[in-house]
Amino acid sequence: MNFVYSLEMLGTAAFAVSGALAASRKRMDIFGFCVLALMPAVGGGTIRDIIIDRVPVFWVSDNRYVAVAVIAALVVFFAPHQRPGIRREILVWADALGLALFAALGTEICLQHDTGPLVAVMLGVTTAVTGGMIRDVICNEIPLILSREIYATAAFAASLAYVLADRMALGDNVALTVGVITGLAIRGLAILYNWSLPPFGSSR
């Protein structure tokens, strides 16, 4: 298993855990856990692959992505129950890891399909945030991307960092590492220090 594939599986597991934990907060059954785990794990990448005409979609050609997501959902479902506050903390950090990983990986895939840097960054962000949006909508919650939290901004930073590292010819693995660290650092600091973007009219 190469470095890139390992990161893809890690990102899939991280986002799946975030979805399963969201299902636990809503007290869903085991089917609900699996559905909510799959949404962030494969949702964003599916939209990306459709846009860039990548056939077949990644999880159709390699069912291990679905398997990892379902296994993560089952582990969370059968794990000892934790206090809501702890579940929330794990969800937020698992989501942050998945966000950074999928933003950088999505950008790499797009550049490999000759989309150009701008489109690669846009679709890298799409890969990172779309699945989480679907998860939150199913849970009847306001998606993080629409809140004041620094969320999509962190995904954008991860994608942009990957493009810059790639243009410096540092190599794919180094570019991925730079992108993931950048996105995770920004999102992590935002979580720790409650950073947020100013709302409209705040300077008035």
matplotlib code that plots the C-alpha trace (Angstrom):
import matplotlib.pyplot as plt

x = [0.0, 1.6, 1.7, -1.1, -3.5, -2.7, -3.7, -6.9, -7.9, -7.0, -9.2, -12.0, -11.9, -11.6, -14.6, -16.6, -16.0, -17.2, -20.4, -21.0, -20.5, -23.0, -25.4, -24.7, -25.7, -29.0, -29.4, -29.8, -29.9, -27.1, -28.3, -28.3, -24.7, -23.6, -25.4, -24.0, -20.5, -20.6, -21.8, -18.7, -16.4, -17.4, -19.8, -17.3, -15.1, -18.1, -19.0, -15.4, -15.1, -18.4, -17.2, -13.8, -15.4, -13.3, -14.8, -15.7, -16.1, -13.4, -15.4, -17.1, -13.7, -12.3, -14.9, -12.4, -13.4, -16.9, -15.7, -13.5, -16.4, -18.8, -16.2, -15.6, -19.4, -19.7, -16.7, -18.4, -21.8, -20.5, -18.0, -18.7, -20.9, -19.1, -20.4, -21.8, -19.0, -16.4, -18.2, -18.4, -14.7, -13.8, -16.3, -14.7, -11.2, -11.9, -13.7, -10.7, -8.3, -10.6, -11.0, -7.3, -6.6, -9.4, -8.6, -5.0, -5.8, -8.7, -6.4, -3.8, -6.3, -7.6, -4.1, -3.4, -6.5, -5.1, -7.8, -5.4, -4.5, -7.6, -10.1, -7.9, -8.2, -11.9, -12.5, -10.1, -12.3, -15.4, -13.9, -13.3, -16.6, -19.4, -19.7, -19.8, -22.5, -24.6, -24.0, -25.1, -28.2, -29.3, -28.8, -30.9, -28.0, -26.5, -23.5, -20.2, -19.3, -22.2, -21.3, -18.7, -16.2, -13.0, -13.8, -13.8, -11.0, -8.8, -9.7, -8.8, -5.5, -4.7, -5.5, -3.5, -0.5, -0.6, -0.6, 2.3, 4.4, 3.6, 4.7, 8.0, 8.5, 8.9, 7.3, 3.8, 4.4, 6.0, 3.2, 0.6, 2.3, 2.5, -1.1, -2.4, -0.3, -1.4, -5.1, -5.0, -3.0, -5.4, -8.5, -7.0, -6.0, -9.5, -11.0, -8.6, -8.9, -12.5, -11.4, -14.1, -14.6, -16.3, -20.0, -21.4, -21.8, -19.5, -17.3, -20.2]
y = [0.0, 3.2, 6.6, 8.2, 5.2, 5.0, 8.7, 8.1, 5.2, 7.3, 10.2, 7.8, 6.4, 9.8, 11.2, 7.9, 8.2, 11.8, 10.7, 7.7, 10.0, 12.4, 9.4, 8.5, 12.0, 11.6, 8.1, 6.4, 2.7, 0.7, 1.4, 5.2, 4.9, 3.3, 5.9, 8.8, 7.3, 6.9, 10.4, 12.3, 9.4, 9.2, 12.1, 14.8, 12.5, 11.3, 14.9, 15.6, 12.4, 13.2, 16.8, 15.7, 12.8, 10.2, 6.9, 4.8, 6.8, 5.9, 3.8, 1.9, 0.7, 0.0, -1.2, -0.9, 2.7, 1.6, -1.3, 1.0, 3.5, 0.7, -0.9, 2.5, 3.0, -0.5, 0.2, 3.5, 1.8, -1.1, 1.0, 1.8, 4.9, 8.1, 11.4, 13.7, 16.2, 13.6, 12.4, 16.0, 16.5, 13.3, 14.2, 17.7, 16.4, 13.4, 15.8, 18.2, 15.4, 14.2, 17.8, 18.3, 14.9, 15.1, 18.7, 17.8, 14.5, 15.9, 18.6, 16.1, 13.9, 17.0, 18.1, 14.6, 15.0, 18.3, 20.5, 23.4, 24.9, 27.0, 24.2, 21.8, 24.0, 24.5, 20.8, 20.0, 22.2, 20.5, 17.1, 18.1, 19.9, 18.3, 15.1, 16.9, 19.2, 16.1, 14.6, 17.8, 18.3, 14.7, 15.4, 18.6, 20.8, 23.9, 22.7, 23.8, 25.4, 27.8, 28.8, 31.3, 28.6, 28.5, 25.3, 25.8, 28.3, 25.5, 23.2, 26.1, 26.6, 22.8, 22.8, 25.9, 24.7, 21.5, 23.4, 25.7, 22.7, 20.9, 23.9, 24.0, 20.4, 19.0, 15.7, 14.3, 12.9, 16.1, 18.2, 16.0, 16.3, 20.1, 20.4, 18.1, 19.8, 23.3, 22.4, 20.5, 23.3, 26.0, 24.0, 22.8, 26.3, 27.5, 24.7, 25.3, 29.1, 29.5, 31.4, 32.5, 34.7, 38.0, 38.1, 40.7, 44.1, 43.3, 46.3, 48.8]
z = [0.0, -1.1, 0.7, -1.3, -0.9, 2.8, 3.2, 1.2, 3.5, 6.6, 5.3, 4.5, 8.0, 9.7, 7.8, 8.3, 12.1, 12.0, 10.3, 12.6, 15.7, 14.2, 13.9, 17.6, 18.7, 16.8, 18.3, 14.9, 14.3, 12.8, 9.2, 10.0, 11.3, 8.0, 5.9, 7.8, 7.7, 3.9, 3.2, 4.3, 3.3, -0.3, -1.0, -1.9, -4.0, -5.9, -6.9, -7.9, -10.0, -11.8, -12.6, -14.0, -15.8, -13.9, -14.8, -12.8, -9.6, -7.2, -4.8, -7.6, -8.9, -5.4, -2.9, 0.0, 0.4, 1.2, 3.4, 5.5, 6.0, 7.0, 9.4, 11.0, 11.4, 13.1, 15.4, 16.6, 16.9, 19.1, 21.0, 24.7, 24.9, 25.7, 27.2, 24.5, 25.1, 24.3, 21.2, 20.0, 20.5, 18.6, 15.8, 15.4, 15.3, 13.0, 10.7, 10.7, 9.8, 7.0, 5.7, 5.4, 3.9, 1.3, 0.3, -0.5, -2.1, -4.2, -5.5, -6.5, -8.4, -10.3, -11.3, -12.5, -14.8, -16.2, -14.7, -14.1, -10.7, -10.2, -10.9, -8.9, -5.8, -6.3, -6.6, -3.7, -1.5, -3.0, -2.2, 1.4, 2.3, 0.3, 2.2, 5.5, 4.2, 3.3, 6.7, 8.5, 6.3, 7.1, 10.8, 10.4, 11.4, 9.8, 7.8, 9.2, 5.9, 6.3, 9.9, 11.0, 11.8, 9.8, 7.8, 4.0, 4.5, 6.0, 3.0, 0.6, 2.4, 2.2, -1.6, -2.3, -0.3, -2.4, -5.6, -4.5, -3.4, -6.6, -8.7, -6.7, -7.9, -4.4, -5.4, -4.8, -1.3, 0.0, -1.6, 0.0, 3.4, 3.1, 2.1, 4.9, 7.6, 6.4, 6.4, 9.7, 11.4, 10.4, 11.2, 14.5, 15.6, 14.7, 16.9, 19.8, 19.8, 18.5, 15.5, 13.1, 10.1, 10.8, 9.7, 7.4, 9.0, 11.9, 11.2, 11.2]

ax = plt.figure().add_subplot(projection="3d")
ax.plot(x, y, z, "-o")
ax.set_aspect("equal")
plt.show()
